[in-house]
């Protein structure tokens, strides 16, 4: 039996068999280095890093049916809400040395960790910035193939729209993980998602896919969008 399998034919994301079950994984861009306590696994002379879906909306979306070619080798990615770089590190693995990920985060403490990560991974550009005000970092960010947002705060869709308008290439794609409870503690999640969808669509952005990841992250929905 194969112990490593691509998620789909063109996929840069893998299933890897382990003694205690199987896990998503990416090929480690910096062999020997862990980022968040994940496992490093050698197969056929290649080192893989396991990818914990409980700590990543992107991994959860792949498990819930998102086409894994959303992020590809060589892609330019604007990542909003980078935190300490858990998911960013897997994006960094996937895009490889030819790609670049602009990682925006407004907590100085988290950006310190991101900067340590970026010292080792040359395709990460850490940016201490507030995603609500994209013009404050527009000098550091070029046009991108993917806008990715996971900020877990009110006005998630409005922030998404502003960043798409400023940075997304015509043929690019955009991913938003919406956390219903960050927008309203009382409203039914379904209604919150509908309202966020309306905000996005009214800015002439097409929501091409909806992926419910609530099985892995409570009351979360992912939208895949394009211009
Ligand atoms: C759910 S966590 C992100 C987890 C991360 N995406 C991952 O998968 O590893 C949300 C992050 O967004 C950051 N954040 C929230 N609002 C922000 C804003 N307006 N600008 C930049 N970062 C923001 C928070 O500080 C927090 O680190």
py3Dmol code that shows the C-alpha trace and the ligand (Angstrom):
import py3Dmol

protein = """\
ATOM      1  CA  UNK A   1       0.000   0.000   0.000  1.00  0.00           C
ATOM      2  CA  UNK A   2       1.201   3.525  -0.825  1.00  0.00           C
ATOM      3  CA  UNK A   3       2.132   5.397   2.314  1.00  0.00           C
ATOM      4  CA  UNK A   4       2.009   8.785   0.589  1.00  0.00           C
ATOM      5  CA  UNK A   5      -0.766   9.834  -1.738  1.00  0.00           C
ATOM      6  CA  UNK A   6      -1.639  13.131  -3.377  1.00  0.00           C
ATOM      7  CA  UNK A   7      -4.988  14.589  -2.339  1.00  0.00           C
ATOM      8  CA  UNK A   8      -5.838  14.825  -6.041  1.00  0.00           C
ATOM      9  CA  UNK A   9      -3.830  14.388  -9.223  1.00  0.00           C
ATOM     10  CA  UNK A  10      -2.361  17.919  -9.404  1.00  0.00           C
ATOM     11  CA  UNK A  11      -2.292  18.408  -5.658  1.00  0.00           C
ATOM     12  CA  UNK A  12       0.624  19.794  -3.675  1.00  0.00           C
ATOM     13  CA  UNK A  13      -1.076  18.391  -0.544  1.00  0.00           C
ATOM     14  CA  UNK A  14      -0.665  14.776   0.538  1.00  0.00           C
ATOM     15  CA  UNK A  15      -2.195  12.026   2.623  1.00  0.00           C
ATOM     16  CA  UNK A  16       0.424  10.271   4.633  1.00  0.00           C
ATOM     17  CA  UNK A  17      -0.091   6.964   6.443  1.00  0.00           C
ATOM     18  CA  UNK A  18       1.192   6.818   9.995  1.00  0.00           C
ATOM     19  CA  UNK A  19       1.110   3.987  12.531  1.00  0.00           C
ATOM     20  CA  UNK A  20      -1.838   5.667  14.313  1.00  0.00           C
ATOM     21  CA  UNK A  21      -3.866   6.722  11.271  1.00  0.00           C
ATOM     22  CA  UNK A  22      -3.429   9.053   8.348  1.00  0.00           C
ATOM     23  CA  UNK A  23      -2.787  12.764   8.205  1.00  0.00           C
ATOM     24  CA  UNK A  24      -2.676  15.576   5.707  1.00  0.00           C
ATOM     25  CA  UNK A  25       0.879  16.720   5.004  1.00  0.00           C
ATOM     26  CA  UNK A  26       2.994  19.049   2.904  1.00  0.00           C
ATOM     27  CA  UNK A  27       6.601  18.681   1.779  1.00  0.00           C
ATOM     28  CA  UNK A  28       8.827  20.487   4.261  1.00  0.00           C
ATOM     29  CA  UNK A  29      10.513  23.508   2.665  1.00  0.00           C
ATOM     30  CA  UNK A  30      13.007  23.611   5.547  1.00  0.00           C
ATOM     31  CA  UNK A  31      13.875  19.968   6.325  1.00  0.00           C
ATOM     32  CA  UNK A  32      14.554  19.262   9.979  1.00  0.00           C
ATOM     33  CA  UNK A  33      12.557  22.304  11.164  1.00  0.00           C
ATOM     34  CA  UNK A  34       9.216  22.061  12.960  1.00  0.00           C
ATOM     35  CA  UNK A  35       6.873  25.060  13.232  1.00  0.00           C
ATOM     36  CA  UNK A  36       4.152  24.155  15.750  1.00  0.00           C
ATOM     37  CA  UNK A  37       4.967  20.707  17.096  1.00  0.00           C
ATOM     38  CA  UNK A  38       3.803  18.871  13.952  1.00  0.00           C
ATOM     39  CA  UNK A  39       5.392  15.553  13.003  1.00  0.00           C
ATOM     40  CA  UNK A  40       8.220  15.296  10.494  1.00  0.00           C
ATOM     41  CA  UNK A  41       7.982  12.125   8.447  1.00  0.00           C
ATOM     42  CA  UNK A  42      10.519  10.746   5.941  1.00  0.00           C
ATOM     43  CA  UNK A  43       9.203   8.886   2.894  1.00  0.00           C
ATOM     44  CA  UNK A  44      11.284   8.026  -0.157  1.00  0.00           C
ATOM     45  CA  UNK A  45      13.994  10.544   0.685  1.00  0.00           C
ATOM     46  CA  UNK A  46      11.469  13.379   1.105  1.00  0.00           C
ATOM     47  CA  UNK A  47      10.503  15.022   4.390  1.00  0.00           C
ATOM     48  CA  UNK A  48       6.814  15.739   4.989  1.00  0.00           C
ATOM     49  CA  UNK A  49       5.215  17.853   7.759  1.00  0.00           C
ATOM     50  CA  UNK A  50       1.883  16.618   9.080  1.00  0.00           C
ATOM     51  CA  UNK A  51      -0.879  19.239   8.843  1.00  0.00           C
ATOM     52  CA  UNK A  52      -3.282  19.459  11.766  1.00  0.00           C
ATOM     53  CA  UNK A  53      -6.783  20.310  10.443  1.00  0.00           C
ATOM     54  CA  UNK A  54      -7.862  21.289  13.979  1.00  0.00           C
ATOM     55  CA  UNK A  55      -5.442  24.207  13.771  1.00  0.00           C
ATOM     56  CA  UNK A  56      -6.076  25.218  10.175  1.00  0.00           C
ATOM     57  CA  UNK A  57      -9.249  26.289   8.336  1.00  0.00           C
ATOM     58  CA  UNK A  58      -7.464  25.650   5.037  1.00  0.00           C
ATOM     59  CA  UNK A  59      -6.701  22.028   5.926  1.00  0.00           C
ATOM     60  CA  UNK A  60     -10.299  21.611   7.132  1.00  0.00           C
ATOM     61  CA  UNK A  61     -11.600  23.027   3.862  1.00  0.00           C
ATOM     62  CA  UNK A  62      -9.492  20.510   1.914  1.00  0.00           C
ATOM     63  CA  UNK A  63     -10.968  17.728   4.047  1.00  0.00           C
ATOM     64  CA  UNK A  64     -14.433  19.126   3.313  1.00  0.00           C
ATOM     65  CA  UNK A  65     -14.022  19.012  -0.465  1.00  0.00           C
ATOM     66  CA  UNK A  66     -12.115  22.150  -1.443  1.00  0.00           C
ATOM     67  CA  UNK A  67     -10.048  21.574  -4.584  1.00  0.00           C
ATOM     68  CA  UNK A  68      -6.458  21.471  -3.313  1.00  0.00           C
ATOM     69  CA  UNK A  69      -5.092  23.286  -6.386  1.00  0.00           C
ATOM     70  CA  UNK A  70      -6.441  26.513  -4.820  1.00  0.00           C
ATOM     71  CA  UNK A  71      -2.828  27.147  -3.739  1.00  0.00           C
ATOM     72  CA  UNK A  72      -0.108  26.125  -6.167  1.00  0.00           C
ATOM     73  CA  UNK A  73       3.675  26.187  -6.440  1.00  0.00           C
ATOM     74  CA  UNK A  74       4.840  29.673  -7.425  1.00  0.00           C
ATOM     75  CA  UNK A  75       1.670  31.443  -6.226  1.00  0.00           C
ATOM     76  CA  UNK A  76       1.692  34.910  -4.670  1.00  0.00           C
ATOM     77  CA  UNK A  77      -0.576  34.923  -1.610  1.00  0.00           C
ATOM     78  CA  UNK A  78      -1.868  37.687   0.650  1.00  0.00           C
ATOM     79  CA  UNK A  79      -2.662  36.063   4.003  1.00  0.00           C
ATOM     80  CA  UNK A  80      -4.751  38.138   6.441  1.00  0.00           C
ATOM     81  CA  UNK A  81      -4.757  37.018  10.063  1.00  0.00           C
ATOM     82  CA  UNK A  82      -1.480  35.104  10.003  1.00  0.00           C
ATOM     83  CA  UNK A  83      -1.195  34.613  13.803  1.00  0.00           C
ATOM     84  CA  UNK A  84       2.073  32.808  14.572  1.00  0.00           C
ATOM     85  CA  UNK A  85       2.179  31.179  11.151  1.00  0.00           C
ATOM     86  CA  UNK A  86       0.686  27.704  11.589  1.00  0.00           C
ATOM     87  CA  UNK A  87      -1.256  27.678   8.318  1.00  0.00           C
ATOM     88  CA  UNK A  88       1.110  30.189   6.705  1.00  0.00           C
ATOM     89  CA  UNK A  89       3.909  27.624   7.097  1.00  0.00           C
ATOM     90  CA  UNK A  90       1.981  25.041   5.067  1.00  0.00           C
ATOM     91  CA  UNK A  91       1.159  27.659   2.427  1.00  0.00           C
ATOM     92  CA  UNK A  92       4.896  28.392   2.378  1.00  0.00           C
ATOM     93  CA  UNK A  93       5.613  24.671   1.799  1.00  0.00           C
ATOM     94  CA  UNK A  94       3.091  24.533  -1.053  1.00  0.00           C
ATOM     95  CA  UNK A  95       4.108  27.674  -2.956  1.00  0.00           C
ATOM     96  CA  UNK A  96       7.798  26.798  -2.631  1.00  0.00           C
ATOM     97  CA  UNK A  97      10.786  29.022  -3.278  1.00  0.00           C
ATOM     98  CA  UNK A  98       9.249  30.613  -6.372  1.00  0.00           C
ATOM     99  CA  UNK A  99       6.164  31.776  -4.473  1.00  0.00           C
ATOM    100  CA  UNK A 100       5.631  34.468  -1.885  1.00  0.00           C
ATOM    101  CA  UNK A 101       3.221  34.826   1.025  1.00  0.00           C
ATOM    102  CA  UNK A 102       2.589  38.273   2.501  1.00  0.00           C
ATOM    103  CA  UNK A 103       1.519  37.449   6.058  1.00  0.00           C
ATOM    104  CA  UNK A 104      -0.455  40.281   7.691  1.00  0.00           C
ATOM    105  CA  UNK A 105      -1.079  40.193  11.433  1.00  0.00           C
ATOM    106  CA  UNK A 106      -1.914  43.018  13.845  1.00  0.00           C
ATOM    107  CA  UNK A 107      -0.654  41.497  17.093  1.00  0.00           C
ATOM    108  CA  UNK A 108       3.004  42.534  17.610  1.00  0.00           C
ATOM    109  CA  UNK A 109       3.636  39.460  19.750  1.00  0.00           C
ATOM    110  CA  UNK A 110       2.521  37.130  16.965  1.00  0.00           C
ATOM    111  CA  UNK A 111       4.476  39.050  14.350  1.00  0.00           C
ATOM    112  CA  UNK A 112       7.628  38.486  16.395  1.00  0.00           C
ATOM    113  CA  UNK A 113       7.091  34.725  15.965  1.00  0.00           C
ATOM    114  CA  UNK A 114       6.264  35.182  12.299  1.00  0.00           C
ATOM    115  CA  UNK A 115       9.522  37.064  11.803  1.00  0.00           C
ATOM    116  CA  UNK A 116      11.483  34.166  13.298  1.00  0.00           C
ATOM    117  CA  UNK A 117       9.697  31.864  10.862  1.00  0.00           C
ATOM    118  CA  UNK A 118      10.444  34.204   7.958  1.00  0.00           C
ATOM    119  CA  UNK A 119      14.146  34.149   8.832  1.00  0.00           C
ATOM    120  CA  UNK A 120      14.119  30.467   7.907  1.00  0.00           C
ATOM    121  CA  UNK A 121      11.477  30.530   5.177  1.00  0.00           C
ATOM    122  CA  UNK A 122      12.443  33.112   2.607  1.00  0.00           C
ATOM    123  CA  UNK A 123       9.053  33.070   0.859  1.00  0.00           C
ATOM    124  CA  UNK A 124       7.262  34.587   3.895  1.00  0.00           C
ATOM    125  CA  UNK A 125       7.044  38.376   4.241  1.00  0.00           C
ATOM    126  CA  UNK A 126       5.742  39.183   7.745  1.00  0.00           C
ATOM    127  CA  UNK A 127       3.756  42.415   7.945  1.00  0.00           C
ATOM    128  CA  UNK A 128       2.667  44.054  11.185  1.00  0.00           C
ATOM    129  CA  UNK A 129      -0.529  45.596   9.879  1.00  0.00           C
ATOM    130  CA  UNK A 130      -4.265  45.933  10.294  1.00  0.00           C
ATOM    131  CA  UNK A 131      -6.204  44.198   7.519  1.00  0.00           C
ATOM    132  CA  UNK A 132      -8.981  46.789   7.854  1.00  0.00           C
ATOM    133  CA  UNK A 133      -6.623  49.353   6.327  1.00  0.00           C
ATOM    134  CA  UNK A 134      -4.953  47.726   3.300  1.00  0.00           C
ATOM    135  CA  UNK A 135      -3.503  51.000   2.037  1.00  0.00           C
ATOM    136  CA  UNK A 136      -1.188  51.012   5.094  1.00  0.00           C
ATOM    137  CA  UNK A 137       0.690  47.986   3.687  1.00  0.00           C
ATOM    138  CA  UNK A 138       0.164  48.495  -0.055  1.00  0.00           C
ATOM    139  CA  UNK A 139       3.803  49.605  -0.412  1.00  0.00           C
ATOM    140  CA  UNK A 140       4.956  46.115   0.632  1.00  0.00           C
ATOM    141  CA  UNK A 141       2.453  43.938  -1.237  1.00  0.00           C
ATOM    142  CA  UNK A 142       2.237  43.324  -4.995  1.00  0.00           C
ATOM    143  CA  UNK A 143      -0.622  41.831  -6.978  1.00  0.00           C
ATOM    144  CA  UNK A 144      -1.489  38.337  -5.731  1.00  0.00           C
ATOM    145  CA  UNK A 145      -3.034  35.109  -7.069  1.00  0.00           C
ATOM    146  CA  UNK A 146      -4.824  34.366  -3.796  1.00  0.00           C
ATOM    147  CA  UNK A 147      -6.250  36.512  -1.012  1.00  0.00           C
ATOM    148  CA  UNK A 148      -6.725  34.383   2.116  1.00  0.00           C
ATOM    149  CA  UNK A 149      -8.541  35.713   5.178  1.00  0.00           C
ATOM    150  CA  UNK A 150      -8.978  34.208   8.631  1.00  0.00           C
ATOM    151  CA  UNK A 151      -9.254  37.174  10.992  1.00  0.00           C
ATOM    152  CA  UNK A 152     -12.140  36.099  13.291  1.00  0.00           C
ATOM    153  CA  UNK A 153     -13.473  39.568  14.017  1.00  0.00           C
ATOM    154  CA  UNK A 154     -16.490  41.739  13.037  1.00  0.00           C
ATOM    155  CA  UNK A 155     -16.659  43.099   9.466  1.00  0.00           C
ATOM    156  CA  UNK A 156     -14.851  40.058   8.037  1.00  0.00           C
ATOM    157  CA  UNK A 157     -16.522  40.399   4.641  1.00  0.00           C
ATOM    158  CA  UNK A 158     -15.854  44.151   4.415  1.00  0.00           C
ATOM    159  CA  UNK A 159     -12.146  43.569   5.145  1.00  0.00           C
ATOM    160  CA  UNK A 160     -12.068  40.805   2.534  1.00  0.00           C
ATOM    161  CA  UNK A 161     -13.643  43.013  -0.143  1.00  0.00           C
ATOM    162  CA  UNK A 162     -11.224  45.893   0.456  1.00  0.00           C
ATOM    163  CA  UNK A 163      -8.176  43.626   0.166  1.00  0.00           C
ATOM    164  CA  UNK A 164      -9.477  41.834  -2.931  1.00  0.00           C
ATOM    165  CA  UNK A 165     -10.119  45.152  -4.677  1.00  0.00           C
ATOM    166  CA  UNK A 166      -6.642  46.371  -3.878  1.00  0.00           C
ATOM    167  CA  UNK A 167      -4.478  43.283  -4.458  1.00  0.00           C
ATOM    168  CA  UNK A 168      -6.178  40.395  -6.287  1.00  0.00           C
ATOM    169  CA  UNK A 169      -5.130  39.667  -9.884  1.00  0.00           C
ATOM    170  CA  UNK A 170      -7.981  39.518 -12.435  1.00  0.00           C
ATOM    171  CA  UNK A 171      -7.827  35.728 -12.639  1.00  0.00           C
ATOM    172  CA  UNK A 172      -7.011  35.218  -8.975  1.00  0.00           C
ATOM    173  CA  UNK A 173      -9.053  33.531  -6.269  1.00  0.00           C
ATOM    174  CA  UNK A 174      -9.942  34.402  -2.716  1.00  0.00           C
ATOM    175  CA  UNK A 175     -10.647  32.334   0.398  1.00  0.00           C
ATOM    176  CA  UNK A 176     -12.424  33.565   3.508  1.00  0.00           C
ATOM    177  CA  UNK A 177     -13.092  31.567   6.673  1.00  0.00           C
ATOM    178  CA  UNK A 178     -16.052  33.210   8.374  1.00  0.00           C
ATOM    179  CA  UNK A 179     -16.512  32.721  12.084  1.00  0.00           C
ATOM    180  CA  UNK A 180     -20.179  33.414  12.817  1.00  0.00           C
ATOM    181  CA  UNK A 181     -19.702  34.074  16.538  1.00  0.00           C
ATOM    182  CA  UNK A 182     -17.165  36.841  15.909  1.00  0.00           C
ATOM    183  CA  UNK A 183     -19.843  38.707  13.983  1.00  0.00           C
ATOM    184  CA  UNK A 184     -22.857  38.001  16.186  1.00  0.00           C
ATOM    185  CA  UNK A 185     -23.251  36.047  19.408  1.00  0.00           C
ATOM    186  CA  UNK A 186     -27.037  35.918  19.030  1.00  0.00           C
ATOM    187  CA  UNK A 187     -27.793  35.588  15.313  1.00  0.00           C
ATOM    188  CA  UNK A 188     -28.145  32.110  13.822  1.00  0.00           C
ATOM    189  CA  UNK A 189     -24.869  31.232  11.980  1.00  0.00           C
ATOM    190  CA  UNK A 190     -26.801  30.549   8.761  1.00  0.00           C
ATOM    191  CA  UNK A 191     -28.107  34.124   8.785  1.00  0.00           C
ATOM    192  CA  UNK A 192     -24.653  35.538   9.515  1.00  0.00           C
ATOM    193  CA  UNK A 193     -23.183  33.624   6.543  1.00  0.00           C
ATOM    194  CA  UNK A 194     -25.995  34.869   4.277  1.00  0.00           C
ATOM    195  CA  UNK A 195     -25.310  38.457   5.288  1.00  0.00           C
ATOM    196  CA  UNK A 196     -21.548  38.082   4.736  1.00  0.00           C
ATOM    197  CA  UNK A 197     -22.254  36.572   1.325  1.00  0.00           C
ATOM    198  CA  UNK A 198     -24.481  39.539   0.496  1.00  0.00           C
ATOM    199  CA  UNK A 199     -21.729  42.013   1.428  1.00  0.00           C
ATOM    200  CA  UNK A 200     -19.247  40.205  -0.829  1.00  0.00           C
ATOM    201  CA  UNK A 201     -21.630  39.817  -3.766  1.00  0.00           C
ATOM    202  CA  UNK A 202     -22.730  43.451  -3.589  1.00  0.00           C
ATOM    203  CA  UNK A 203     -19.095  44.439  -4.245  1.00  0.00           C
ATOM    204  CA  UNK A 204     -19.225  42.573  -7.597  1.00  0.00           C
ATOM    205  CA  UNK A 205     -17.234  39.642  -6.277  1.00  0.00           C
ATOM    206  CA  UNK A 206     -18.526  36.186  -7.175  1.00  0.00           C
ATOM    207  CA  UNK A 207     -18.890  33.602  -4.440  1.00  0.00           C
ATOM    208  CA  UNK A 208     -18.132  30.489  -6.483  1.00  0.00           C
ATOM    209  CA  UNK A 209     -18.117  27.907  -3.700  1.00  0.00           C
ATOM    210  CA  UNK A 210     -19.387  27.554  -0.128  1.00  0.00           C
ATOM    211  CA  UNK A 211     -17.737  24.989   2.101  1.00  0.00           C
ATOM    212  CA  UNK A 212     -19.142  24.303   5.524  1.00  0.00           C
ATOM    213  CA  UNK A 213     -16.267  23.407   7.859  1.00  0.00           C
ATOM    214  CA  UNK A 214     -18.366  23.395  11.056  1.00  0.00           C
ATOM    215  CA  UNK A 215     -17.554  19.711  11.513  1.00  0.00           C
ATOM    216  CA  UNK A 216     -13.969  20.755  12.280  1.00  0.00           C
ATOM    217  CA  UNK A 217     -14.354  24.399  13.406  1.00  0.00           C
ATOM    218  CA  UNK A 218     -17.654  25.199  15.121  1.00  0.00           C
ATOM    219  CA  UNK A 219     -19.909  27.659  13.247  1.00  0.00           C
ATOM    220  CA  UNK A 220     -17.381  28.381  10.503  1.00  0.00           C
ATOM    221  CA  UNK A 221     -18.046  28.681   6.777  1.00  0.00           C
ATOM    222  CA  UNK A 222     -15.573  29.073   3.936  1.00  0.00           C
ATOM    223  CA  UNK A 223     -16.346  31.026   0.760  1.00  0.00           C
ATOM    224  CA  UNK A 224     -14.197  30.741  -2.354  1.00  0.00           C
ATOM    225  CA  UNK A 225     -14.500  33.855  -4.477  1.00  0.00           C
ATOM    226  CA  UNK A 226     -13.308  35.403  -7.716  1.00  0.00           C
ATOM    227  CA  UNK A 227     -13.600  38.750  -9.486  1.00  0.00           C
TER     228      UNK A 227
END
"""
ligand_1 = """\
27
LIG
C -8.108 32.630 13.948
S -6.605 33.454 14.134
C -5.703 33.013 12.694
C -5.128 31.626 12.667
C -4.246 31.425 11.439
N -4.912 31.864 10.248
C -3.808 29.999 11.239
O -4.542 29.200 10.636
O -2.684 29.660 11.646
C -7.027 35.103 13.729
C -5.855 36.055 13.722
O -6.251 37.248 13.079
C -5.636 38.339 13.710
N -6.414 39.538 13.353
C -7.664 39.843 13.761
N -8.048 41.014 13.218
C -7.024 41.439 12.448
C -6.826 42.572 11.621
N -7.773 43.498 11.509
N -5.668 42.709 10.974
C -4.696 41.763 11.099
N -4.817 40.660 11.870
C -5.972 40.497 12.528
C -5.659 37.958 15.183
O -4.689 38.673 15.926
C -5.375 36.453 15.117
O -4.006 36.203 15.209
"""
view = py3Dmol.view(width=600, height=400)
view.addModel(protein, "pdb")
view.setStyle({"model": 0}, {"cartoon": {"style": "trace"}})
view.addModel(ligand_1, "xyz")
view.setStyle({"model": 1}, {"stick": {}})
view.zoomTo()
view.show()
